[in-house]
Amino acid sequence: DTGEVLALGDWVFLEPIEPEAKLKSDILEIVSYDTPRNEKGKIKYASDKIKEHGLEVGDTVFFQKDADYEMLIDNQTLWRMLVQHLMVVEK
């Protein structure tokens, strides 16, 4: 027992990269912001399945809308999703 987290099957866990808030209007008087959605994270834990897609732990990836499921692992908030929900890798 090493205490290491190992993802099984097609699961991957991402460290959240919080999106930036964007102004709804170019008019500076408006202080309302769009609610940003989660779309990008860094691979923290994954099965060997990611290697089939040319990915590795530490890669920053974009994923499908609403694919993230928030979980607490080792006192850290991570997003769990399936490998097939990963869309683009940022190199």
N, C-alpha and C positions, 0 to 999 in steps of 0.2 A: 504494500500500500504506500504509494508515493505522495498521495494527496493531490496529484495532478488531475485536472479536468480533461476528460476525453469525450468528445462528441461522437455519438454513434450514428450509423446510417447516413442519411442525407442532411443531417442538421448542421448548422453553423451558428456561432454566437458572435455578435458584433459589438464592439465598443461604440456607443453613440457618438456621433459628430452632430452637434446641435445645429440646425439650420439658422441662417440669419433672418431676422425680421425684415420685411420690406414694406415701404410706404405704399398705401393704397392709392395715393395721389401725388402728383408732382407739386401740389400746392403746400407750402411749408406750414400753413396754419393748421392743417389737419394732422392730428397726433394719433390717429387710429392706424393700427398695423394689421396686416393680414396675419392670420394664425398660420405659422409655418408648419409643414408636415415633415415627418421623418423621411429621409430619402437616402442617407449616406452614413456609412459606418466603417470601422476598421475591424478586420477579422481578428478575433481574439482566440477562439477555440473552434476547431473544425475536425471533421473526420478526414481520412485520406481521399475522400470523394472530390474534394476541391482541386486536387492535383490533376484530375481528369479534365478540368476546365482551365488549367494553367494558372491557378490561384495558389496563394500560400498565406500562412498566418502573417499578419502585419499589413496585408494589402488593404487599401481603401476602396470600397465598392459602393455602387449605387444599387438600390433594390426596388422592386415593384411596390406600388402604393399599397399600404395597409398590410404588408407582409411581416412587419415587425411585431413581435410579442415580447413585452417587457418581462424580464426575470431578474431575480437577485441571486448572483452566484459569487461566492467568496466576498460577500459584502460589497459587491459592485453591481450596478445596474447594467445589464446587457440586453441586447435584442436577439431573440431566437427566431430563426427562419430556416426554410429549406434552401438547399444550394440552388435549385432551379428558380428561386425568386431573385437571385443576384443577376443584375442586368449588365453592368459596366464596371470595369476595374480602372481606377485612376493610377497611372504609372508616372 
